[in-house]
């Protein structure tokens, strides 16, 4: 899927914006705060029905306005695809494909595979386990519809079980048969999620190692370790054995919602090692591995968004990243940067098949 044209109305800092894009390389330069990242977030919306940065759609409405609209015109193997997203507070978010509205947003996920590389990816290293679970779930959901549905089912049942635990007075005894129903349902959905996460980590790790070595030109061994109690015993057994703990804490303490993904390098957690540049190299390599992994399973090249990734990287690593993404196995790419000079240097390696926009005062000017 190639994004040919993007239209924004009242989205973040844009009252209106229209832009055409190259099927290969699209660079947007401008000062910090001009809204470069907001354009990439709009493109992300068209793939995932939500923002990369916030879970609240209302925060993406331009100040003083009552709604926002994001529209994209895509080329899919010669066929035109029109994707529409509109949101107005107090009403259901509307998402359409070729003017036909989706009943479920989940039915759209995977149509336009996409990989976003952002400075906020550092949260995968320094943030909590929730960030790393979202990372796994977001990737797998792009190529496995059943996974997304199982994840939504698990989340719904978990919320119901936690509500029961929280709202039942301490002096009351919860009926074991009710908890057993929840435990059985959680176990069924959780087992599928657990298995797919293990397959994902096993499959992406060697690809990750390949990209890390290519960018860093080093021989450090990088690793991913999926940490879960389901390796020890089935979830339903864990829930049954630990009901007293759940009753005391008023919360479900065991399950795939407690899993984690440890990022390692040279046998140590990456958060304890290296400079900002080394950690950024680690994350960029991870995201490029994500691109290849999704491409291999979907048979469609994801759109690649590179948001301000060259800051804090030395020139050698910048050149290695550029050499990698300029190869034919990568498709449409969007790059933002504050340095026009750096982007011009990068574009010389790509050849003529590119657009370079400068962004100032909410206006894109083709360079």
Order of alpha helices (4+ residues) and beta strands (2+ residues): beta-beta-beta-alpha-beta-beta-beta-beta-beta-alpha-alpha-alpha-alpha-beta-alpha-alpha-beta-beta-alpha-beta-alpha-beta-alpha-beta-beta
